[in-house]
């Protein structure tokens, strides 16, 4: 089976099945295009690791995005570049704080670039940015910009 090194994905369902097939990816751009309110649909099982992932771009367009992102960070030890952008059509209804009981290895060892476009200061955004700034020990550059 060929290894996928770069993926640009728009996803509404079956996240776990897709993630199982792209664990070798080095660059991932992900837009999750649903917000049904079901927190469990934005999780994947613990056996999925992105050991080669270095670049992650995530479109924020749904509740619970930080839970999905935290799980991706935990399972991507070589991540160097993290880019987040807020979809102007996103619908945000609920916020349940994320329990960040541990710091992902990529924040301690490899994350160098952090960008957050469309930052509007919602509690979930503030909590996540604060977590990154406090824990990304190798961060060389960061950019946080408001909505256009």
TORMI-675784 format. One record per residue: residue in three letters; x negated, y, z of N, C-alpha, C, O, CB in turn. Coordinates in steps of 0.02 Angstrom, whole numbers, padded with zeros to 5 digits, always signed. Glycine has a CB too. Layout:
<rs>
ALAXYZXYZXYZXYZXYZ...
</rs>
This chain:
<rs>
UNK-00042-00059+00000+00000+00000+00000-00044+00062+00000-00090+00068+00041+00048+00000+00061UNK-00032+00110-00046-00073+00171-00048-00061+00214+00014-00006+00214+00043-00058+00211-00111UNK-00113+00250+00033-00107+00295+00090-00085+00364+00066-00114+00391+00019-00174+00299+00129UNK-00035+00392+00099-00012+00459+00084-00056+00508+00124-00062+00501+00185+00064+00468+00102UNK-00087+00556+00091-00129+00604+00125-00096+00671+00136-00114+00707+00183-00193+00614+00087UNK-00047+00687+00094-00013+00751+00101+00061+00740+00088+00080+00706+00040-00042+00805+00052UNK+00104+00769+00131+00176+00760+00124+00212+00826+00138+00196+00860+00187+00201+00704+00170UNK+00259+00842+00095+00302+00900+00103+00373+00872+00105+00400+00851+00054+00292+00954+00045UNK+00404+00872+00165+00466+00834+00175+00522+00878+00201+00513+00919+00246+00453+00778+00223UNK+00581+00869+00171+00643+00897+00196+00684+00837+00220+00696+00791+00181+00682+00941+00141UNK+00704+00838+00282+00733+00779+00313+00796+00796+00350+00800+00846+00386+00682+00746+00359UNK+00847+00754+00342+00908+00762+00381+00923+00702+00425+00955+00708+00477+00966+00774+00334UNK+00900+00643+00404+00914+00582+00442+00854+00535+00437+00809+00545+00397+00978+00547+00415UNK+00855+00485+00479+00807+00430+00477+00734+00453+00485+00690+00429+00450+00814+00392+00412UNK+00723+00499+00530+00657+00526+00542+00607+00470+00560+00552+00468+00534+00659+00577+00598UNK+00627+00426+00604+00582+00374+00627+00559+00329+00570+00500+00313+00566+00616+00332+00682UNK+00605+00308+00527+00586+00264+00471+00536+00300+00425+00488+00269+00402+00648+00243+00431UNK+00548+00363+00412+00503+00400+00369+00434+00407+00402+00383+00395+00370+00531+00469+00353UNK+00433+00425+00465+00369+00434+00500+00328+00370+00501+00267+00372+00496+00381+00458+00572UNK+00361+00313+00507+00325+00249+00506+00287+00239+00440+00235+00206+00439+00374+00191+00516UNK+00312+00268+00386+00281+00257+00320+00228+00309+00303+00195+00302+00251+00334+00258+00267UNK+00219+00361+00343+00170+00413+00326+00119+00425+00381+00094+00481+00388+00207+00478+00311UNK+00103+00376+00420+00057+00386+00476-00014+00403+00454-00053+00427+00495+00056+00324+00519UNK-00032+00391+00392-00100+00407+00368-00106+00477+00340-00159+00497+00317-00120+00357+00314UNK-00052+00516+00343-00052+00583+00314-00102+00629+00349-00110+00626+00410+00019+00612+00317UNK-00135+00672+00309-00182+00721+00336-00150+00790+00341-00170+00830+00383-00245+00724+00293UNK-00101+00802+00298-00067+00867+00297+00008+00854+00290+00030+00819+00244-00094+00912+00238UNK+00046+00882+00337+00118+00870+00338+00155+00936+00344+00143+00975+00390+00137+00823+00395UNK+00201+00948+00298+00247+01004+00301+00316+00975+00310+00339+00935+00269+00242+01050+00236UNK+00350+00995+00363+00413+00962+00382+00468+01013+00395+00459+01060+00434+00403+00919+00444UNK+00524+01004+00361+00584+01043+00373+00638+00993+00392+00657+00951+00351+00604+01087+00311UNK+00662+00998+00453+00717+00955+00476+00781+00995+00466+00791+01046+00500+00708+00931+00551UNK+00823+00973+00420+00879+01013+00398+00946+00996+00429+00996+00994+00393+00886+01008+00326UNK+00948+00984+00493+01012+00971+00525+01010+00996+00596+00957+01005+00625+01028+00895+00523UNK+01068+01007+00624+01072+01026+00694+01138+01000+00721+01184+01038+00738+01067+01104+00703UNK+01143+00935+00725+01205+00904+00748+01214+00909+00823+01267+00893+00849+01208+00832+00727UNK+01162+00931+00857+01167+00936+00930+01146+00873+00965+01145+00871+01027+01236+00953+00949UNK+01128+00821+00928+01106+00758+00958+01031+00761+00970+00992+00755+00923+01125+00698+00914UNK+01012+00770+01031+00941+00776+01048+00902+00714+01027+00845+00719+01005+00933+00788+01123UNK+00931+00655+01034+00896+00592+01021+00876+00585+00948+00829+00548+00933+00939+00534+01041UNK+00910+00618+00901+00892+00610+00831+00827+00645+00813+00801+00635+00758+00948+00636+00787UNK+00800+00685+00858+00738+00720+00845+00679+00688+00880+00628+00721+00893+00744+00792+00866UNK+00685+00624+00896+00631+00588+00929+00612+00528+00886+00651+00505+00845+00652+00565+01000UNK+00552+00504+00897+00530+00442+00865+00495+00400+00917+00471+00426+00967+00485+00457+00803UNK+00490+00335+00905+00464+00290+00956+00389+00300+00967+00354+00326+00923+00478+00218+00939UNK+00365+00279+01024+00297+00293+01045+00243+00258+01004+00184+00276+01010+00289+00273+01116UNK+00260+00209+00964+00210+00173+00926+00188+00208+00862+00145+00181+00826+00235+00106+00909UNK+00215+00266+00846+00198+00301+00785+00144+00353+00801+00156+00399+00839+00261+00335+00753UNK+00085+00344+00770+00029+00390+00781+00007+00418+00714+00005+00383+00664-00029+00354+00816UNK-00010+00481+00714-00036+00515+00655-00110+00529+00667-00131+00585+00678+00003+00583+00641UNK-00150+00475+00665-00221+00479+00682-00262+00520+00633-00318+00541+00651-00249+00411+00686UNK-00237+00533+00573-00274+00572+00524-00247+00643+00515-00277+00683+00478-00274+00536+00457UNK-00191+00659+00546-00158+00723+00535-00201+00781+00561-00220+00784+00619-00090+00724+00570UNK-00217+00827+00515-00257+00886+00532-00218+00951+00524-00232+01000+00558-00319+00888+00489UNK-00169+00952+00479-00129+01012+00464-00055+00995+00471-00030+00949+00439-00145+01039+00393UNK-00020+01033+00514+00051+01023+00523+00087+01090+00515+00070+01139+00548+00067+00992+00592UNK+00136+01091+00471+00179+01149+00462+00250+01126+00476+00275+01080+00445+00172+01180+00388UNK+00282+01159+00524+00350+01139+00544+00397+01199+00538+00384+01252+00565+00351+01112+00616UNK+00451+01188+00501+00503+01238+00496+00550+01229+00556+00576+01175+00567+00542+01233+00429UNK+00558+01282+00593+00602+01281+00652+00671+01303+00630+00682+01362+00613+00574+01327+00710UNK+00718+01256+00631+00785+01272+00608+00839+01236+00648+00897+01233+00627+00792+01255+00534UNK+00820+01209+00705+00867+01168+00743+00850+01169+00817+00794+01183+00837+00866+01095+00717UNK+00901+01155+00858+00889+01148+00929+00843+01088+00940+00839+01043+00899+00957+01138+00968UNK+00808+01088+00995+00763+01034+01014+00700+01030+00971+00665+00979+00973+00800+00968+01011UNK+00685+01081+00933+00625+01079+00891+00562+01071+00933+00515+01037+00911+00619+01143+00849UNK+00560+01101+00993+00499+01096+01032+00488+01025+01059+00431+01005+01071+00501+01145+01090UNK+00541+00988+01069+00534+00918+01090+00503+00876+01035+00458+00836+01047+00602+00888+01111UNK+00526+00886+00974+00497+00850+00916+00424+00872+00908+00380+00829+00899+00536+00865+00852UNK+00411+00936+00911+00343+00961+00902+00296+00935+00956+00240+00915+00941+00342+01038+00902UNK+00318+00934+01018+00276+00909+01071+00259+00836+01060+00202+00815+01071+00310+00918+01139UNK+00307+00797+01037+00294+00726+01023+00244+00719+00965+00200+00676+00967+00359+00689+01007UNK+00251+00761+00914+00203+00759+00858+00133+00777+00883+00084+00746+00863+00225+00808+00802UNK+00128+00828+00926+00063+00847+00953+00032+00791+00994-00028+00778+00989+00070+00910+00997UNK+00072+00757+01034+00047+00702+01075+00020+00645+01032-00026+00610+01054+00102+00676+01120UNK+00046+00637+00973+00028+00580+00931-00016+00600+00871-00021+00563+00823+00090+00546+00905UNK-00047+00659+00875-00091+00684+00822-00156+00710+00852-00165+00771+00856-00055+00740+00781UNK-00201+00666+00872-00260+00687+00909-00310+00729+00870-00352+00763+00900-00295+00627+00935UNK-00307+00729+00803-00356+00766+00762-00328+00831+00734-00360+00863+00693-00380+00723+00705UNK-00269+00851+00756-00237+00910+00728-00280+00972+00738-00301+00987+00794-00168+00921+00760UNK-00294+01008+00683-00335+01068+00686-00294+01131+00672-00310+01185+00698-00391+01063+00636UNK-00242+01125+00630-00203+01183+00610-00129+01170+00623-00101+01120+00600-00215+01200+00535UNK-00097+01215+00660-00026+01211+00674+00007+01275+00651-00009+01329+00675-00012+01198+00751UNK+00055+01268+00604+00092+01325+00578+00166+01313+00590+00194+01263+00569+00077+01337+00502UNK+00197+01360+00624+00269+01357+00636+00301+01417+00601+00273+01471+00600+00285+01357+00712UNK+00359+01405+00573+00396+01462+00546+00470+01451+00559+00495+01395+00554+00382+01472+00471UNK+00505+01504+00576+00576+01501+00592+00616+01511+00529+00607+01561+00493+00594+01553+00646UNK+00660+01465+00516+00706+01470+00459+00758+01523+00476+00793+01518+00527+00740+01401+00443UNK+00764+01574+00433+00812+01628+00448+00884+01604+00448+00927+01638+00475+00804+01684+00396UNK+00897+01545+00420+00965+01517+00420+00975+01467+00478+01028+01437+00484+00979+01482+00354UNK+00924+01459+00519+00928+01412+00574+00983+01431+00624+00997+01490+00634+00862+01407+00610UNK+01012+01380+00654+01063+01392+00705+01038+01363+00770+01023+01304+00776+01132+01359+00684UNK+01033+01407+00819+01008+01386+00884+01062+01397+00936+01083+01453+00949+00943+01426+00902UNK+01084+01342+00965+01140+01346+01012+01120+01329+01083+01146+01358+01131+01194+01300+00990UNK+01074+01282+01091+01059+01256+01157+00984+01261+01170+00943+01259+01124+01082+01183+01164UNK+00967+01268+01233+00897+01263+01251+00892+01226+01317+00922+01245+01367+00864+01333+01257UNK+00855+01173+01315+00841+01133+01374+00766+01130+01378+00733+01104+01333+00875+01061+01370UNK+00737+01156+01431+00665+01162+01434+00632+01093+01428+00658+01042+01450+00644+01195+01499UNK+00574+01094+01397+00535+01034+01385+00491+01021+01445+00461+01067+01472+00493+01040+01320UNK+00488+00959+01465+00444+00941+01521+00376+00923+01492+00366+00867+01467+00473+00881+01562UNK+00329+00969+01496+00262+00958+01470+00219+00934+01527+00180+00972+01556+00233+01022+01437UNK+00225+00870+01542+00190+00841+01599+00116+00829+01584+00076+00822+01630+00223+00777+01620UNK+00099+00826+01520+00029+00815+01503+00012+00859+01443+00056+00881+01406+00014+00740+01487UNK-00052+00873+01435-00075+00914+01379-00098+00867+01323-00141+00825+01335-00132+00963+01401UNK-00070+00874+01263-00092+00832+01207-00166+00839+01193-00195+00893+01200-00052+00849+01144UNK-00197+00784+01174-00269+00783+01161-00289+00835+01109-00343+00865+01114-00290+00714+01137UNK-00248+00845+01058-00266+00893+01005-00274+00964+01033-00314+01002+01007-00214+00892+00949UNK-00237+00982+01084-00244+01049+01113-00310+01054+01152-00341+01108+01153-00185+01064+01160UNK-00331+01001+01181-00393+01002+01220-00455+00995+01176-00507+01022+01192-00392+00946+01271UNK-00448+00960+01119-00507+00941+01081-00513+00969+01010-00569+00978+00986-00510+00869+01076UNK-00457+00984+00975-00466+00998+00904-00427+01057+00876-00447+01083+00824-00446+00939+00867UNK-00373+01079+00906-00332+01133+00876-00372+01198+00873-00394+01224+00924-00267+01143+00916UNK-00381+01223+00811-00420+01284+00800-00377+01343+00777-00394+01401+00790-00474+01271+00749UNK-00322+01328+00743-00281+01381+00713-00208+01371+00733-00181+01316+00725-00289+01383+00637UNK-00177+01424+00758-00106+01422+00776-00072+01483+00746-00093+01540+00757-00096+01420+00853UNK-00019+01471+00706+00019+01525+00676+00093+01514+00692+00118+01457+00689+00008+01529+00599UNK+00127+01567+00708+00199+01564+00722+00231+01623+00686+00226+01680+00708+00214+01565+00800UNK+00265+01609+00630+00298+01661+00590+00373+01662+00606+00404+01609+00609+00285+01650+00514UNK+00400+01721+00614+00471+01727+00629+00487+01723+00703+00544+01712+00722+00509+01675+00592UNK+00436+01733+00744+00445+01731+00817+00491+01786+00840+00480+01845+00824+00376+01737+00852UNK+00544+01767+00876+00592+01818+00900+00597+01821+00976+00636+01861+01002+00660+01805+00870UNK+00559+01780+01011+00558+01784+01083+00612+01745+01119+00624+01756+01179+00563+01853+01104UNK+00646+01699+01084+00694+01656+01119+00658+01616+01173+00598+01603+01165+00731+01608+01069UNK+00691+01596+01226+00657+01561+01281+00617+01500+01258+00561+01489+01283+00708+01538+01332UNK+00643+01461+01212+00607+01402+01189+00542+01422+01153+00490+01389+01162+00651+01360+01141UNK+00545+01475+01114+00485+01500+01080+00434+01526+01131+00375+01510+01126+00504+01556+01031UNK+00457+01565+01179+00411+01593+01230+00377+01537+01269+00316+01539+01279+00449+01639+01278UNK+00415+01487+01290+00387+01432+01328+00334+01395+01288+00281+01377+01314+00442+01384+01351UNK+00349+01383+01224+00301+01345+01183+00237+01385+01170+00182+01358+01177+00334+01325+01116UNK+00244+01448+01152+00185+01490+01139+00142+01494+01202+00081+01490+01198+00206+01561+01115UNK+00174+01503+01259+00137+01506+01322+00098+01442+01334+00040+01444+01355+00185+01520+01380UNK+00130+01385+01321+00097+01320+01330+00036+01314+01284-00017+01291+01306+00147+01263+01316UNK+00043+01334+01221-00013+01330+01174-00070+01375+01196-00128+01353+01200+00011+01350+01103UNK-00055+01437+01212-00108+01485+01231-00144+01462+01294-00205+01471+01299-00077+01555+01241UNK-00109+01435+01341-00140+01412+01404-00183+01351+01394-00232+01342+01431-00086+01397+01455UNK-00166+01308+01346-00198+01242+01343-00242+01228+01282-00280+01180+01283-00147+01191+01345UNK-00239+01269+01230-00279+01256+01170-00350+01281+01182-00363+01341+01172-00247+01290+01107UNK-00393+01238+01202-00461+01257+01223-00508+01274+01166-00558+01309+01177-00490+01201+01263UNK-00494+01250+01106-00539+01262+01049-00508+01310+00998-00532+01315+00942-00556+01196+01015UNK-00457+01345+01019-00422+01391+00974-00468+01447+00951-00497+01483+00992-00359+01420+01008UNK-00475+01454+00885-00517+01507+00856-00475+01565+00831-00497+01622+00832-00560+01479+00800UNK-00415+01550+00807-00372+01604+00782-00299+01588+00795-00278+01530+00794-00384+01616+00707UNK-00262+01641+00808-00190+01633+00817-00155+01694+00788-00182+01749+00787-00172+01624+00893UNK-00095+01683+00764-00056+01736+00735+00017+01724+00753+00044+01671+00741-00065+01739+00657UNK+00048+01775+00782+00119+01771+00800+00152+01832+00771+00136+01889+00789+00130+01766+00879UNK+00199+01821+00724+00230+01877+00689+00306+01873+00696+00335+01819+00700+00210+01877+00615UNK+00339+01932+00698+00412+01934+00705+00446+01916+00639+00413+01910+00587+00434+02004+00728UNK+00512+01908+00641+00549+01894+00579+00538+01950+00528+00529+02008+00545+00624+01886+00593UNK+00539+01930+00465+00528+01979+00411+00588+02024+00402+00588+02067+00358+00512+01943+00345
</rs>
